[in-house]
Structure formats: structure tokens, C-alpha cells
């Protein structure tokens, strides 16, 4: 049998082993030319798969994390390989991938924090939420990070689900967090935390918040803490009569009404930690002597454009509130990948519906993208399933029409990287890491105790 005869009908590399990457792999398997003839390698720069499901989803959200079982099923399918510890650019180049595979799907997500662009953002004590999230989730990039939890007050900018996650983790009873897979170092720091009063700030009104109702609803019952909304904020936010709020907004407003009642009932804070949600507050500046001490805000009101779009308008009314820790949860942005065209305006890869295009909008055959690096950081995990399927539909169409460059058999990435001395983490290696973490977790009544350094992860992958 010649090499050409055993070559699969379609070889695809997926770069990024998060939700979009796994869903793209699954779509190639189901929609590809003939399942038996399809080979998909899912590469990740970390030794661990699942992307944000491992290192983004909050540790007190185990139900959301259970989607990893679906990814495990995909990884166990014939023709699919997980290959961790492979970074595009440093371990393998884009050109090499294009030689080795018929198609490459980039699914690297949006890992960087957006900035506020206000004075004082460089002060110590001001961080992007992704750093904090990466730290409490044991992402190797954030191991050893320190957050100043010695002050009573913390401020979170943004009223989306990430703001809810970081705010909730700051106020939740650490004994409750101790039963999760939160990183040990974060748990220890949170046990010592003196943060008692966390304010989540929206620059527009409650009807414009991007929380999802289920996540917001969790604030009704926080272990060891109480969440409150100033009732005045709800009164200040009438929607235009002509505008029927979508169901998500209506459900959010119901939760916020409950929290406003909690505010009335709570009055002044009791022994519990306080999570405040405040609206109509735009960030103006951060003040402090070397490190942040105060946040300056300007009151806004919301005006509706002729087309019904709600805009924040500054009122000139300013105030300052104390904060020793400031987290920006104002959205994520994608980062460029070496050699792949990037759209700096939208912080996504340059693409047309998932086909990578060059600076002149010409399609680059054989290159695709899926998930947040394609459309930006929106939607929940499941949104990536449709997104990835849409991209793969184009890939399969290109295969059918002959638009995919058919390359000869240039060998296997595993051989190439072995020659380079790279410690590849395959599915078996990841299973060893997983078993080590779960075993450590079982000893202390937790789902897992995460290994948080690259060295520890690589060592666990080697240990039979
Ligand atoms: P997001 O939902 O886009 O929210 C960003 C927030 O930042 C908005 O409230 C936005 O306000 C605000 N903002 C932006 N620029 C600002 C500025 N300069 N000053 C003040 N506020 C500013 O982003 P995210 O919270 O990072 O979430 C990203 C995605 O992940 C979302 O789709 C989210 O649902 C998802 N996610 C889901 C979960 C879950 O399901 N449990 C958990 C975490 C994240 P404006 O609206 O006024 O711009």
C-alpha cells in the first residue's frame, strides 16, 4: 500500500482546543466527505484542552464546565487527535501547517482585555478581568500573579457576565469556593481577603446590561454575601413606550427589582460582604499615589437615538468612590496570530464568514476561523457550535468545488515535532494530567486540584 493510498481524504488542523475548536472538529467529522477518511488534529499551546471551559468558566459554575464531557467524546472519536503544548508561531509555523494539512481552522479565542482609555489605568491595583479569571482558574500564564485584596473596596467596570463572575468570586464565602476546582493559590489569597464591598459599574442603564438572566439570578442567593441595586437606578431607566424590551432584558429587570428590594431590606451592610450593582456611571479617571485609591465617575443618562439605540450621555455630575482593587470587565479582544491576516479595528482575524482573507479581501485557500477570533467575544459556549458549523460548511464546500489546495502527503506533525524535541501532549498525556488532578481533588472533596504550572502539567503528562 502506498503512502498516497492511506492518506485521509481530508486532513484538518484546528488551532485552539476551546469550545470553538472542538465544535469545528466535530463538524468536520459529521459534515466532511466521508468520516472514515477524515483526520482532524486539535492543537493547543497549553498541555490541557477545553480553553475557556477550563480557564474561563468560574469555578462555582460546575454545570457549565460539564460541557467538557462533550469535548472528551469528540477527542475520543476515530480520526481526532488532541495535540497539546504546540504553539502556532514558536512550535510550528503557519506555513508548516499549510504544508501538512488540507485546511487549517484557527479557533484561538479572544484572550486579551479591552482597556478603558482613561487616566490612571496604569496604576498598581488595576487589572484586566482576564488576569483575575486566569489566576483563580489556574491558567499557567497567570500563576504567581498577585492581587491586592487588603482593602475593603473593590470596583469592577462593565455589566456583562465576566463582571458578574469576578464580582461574585470576590464576595463568595471561601469555604464554598474550597469545594470547587479554584486554584489553590487564589483560594488561599481569597481566604485572607479584606475585600468587603464590591461595586459593579455600568455606564448605561439596567436595560442595557449584557448579563444573561440565569447568571444574574444567581445574585439572589450568594453564599456569605448579599447583592444589591439602588432602587433609584431602576426608576431612572424607563424604556421608551414604543420599545418592547426583549425577554432577556425583562428577565434581567425582574432580578434587579428583587435585588433592589434586598437593598431596601438590607439598608446598611450587615456582616455579609456586599456586591453592589450601579448603573449610569461612566469611568472618568483612576486616582492614587502609585496605586489606585479612588475611582472617579460621571453620572450619565441614557438617550435613545432616532433608530432606538440607547446611548450614555454624560451629565457633568462627578463623584469619587474608594477602591484598592479595580478590575476592567469591559470585554475581551482577539490577538494576532503569526502570519495570519488580522483586523485591528475589530480585533479578529480578517475573514469573510469564516474564510480567512488577505488585506485586499482575497480568500486565502485552506485557511478558516471559528469562534471568538472570527466574530468577536460574544455569546455563550453553545453559540460557538453554530459558528463553527457555519465555517466548516464553507470548508466542505471548498473541498467539493476544488477550491482547497490538495497537497501531497508531507508527513505527520507528530514526527516533525518529535524531531524538534517538543514534548507533545496527546490525549493519553492529557488523561494522565486529568487523572492526577482528579485524584488530588478526591482526597479533599473537590472535583480536581488543578496543576497550574507548565512544568507540573508536563511532568504529570509523563508520569504513567
Ligand atoms: P460583554 O458582555 O460584552 O460586556 C462588556 C461590558 O463592558 C458591557 O456592559 C459594556 O457596556 C461595558 N463596557 C465596554 N466598554 C466600556 C467602557 N469604556 N466603560 C465602561 N463600560 C464599558 O463582555 P464580557 O462580560 O467580557 O463577556 C464576554 C462574553 O462571554 C459574553 O458573551 C458573555 O455572555 C460570555 N460569558 C458568559 C458567561 C456565562 O454564561 N456564565 C460567563 C462569562 C462570560 P456597554 O454595553 O455600554 O458597551
Boltz pocket constraint, residues with backbone or C-beta under 6 A from the ligand:
constraints:
  - pocket:
      binder: B
      contacts: [[A, 56], [A, 61], [A, 64], [A, 115], [A, 116], [A, 157], [A, 158], [A, 159], [A, 160], [A, 161], [A, 162], [A, 163], [A, 165], [A, 201], [A, 202], [A, 203], [A, 204], [A, 208], [A, 209], [A, 210], [A, 211], [A, 212], [A, 215], [A, 281], [A, 282], [A, 283], [A, 329], [A, 330], [A, 331], [A, 332], [A, 377], [A, 378], [A, 379], [A, 380], [A, 381]]
      max_distance: 6.0
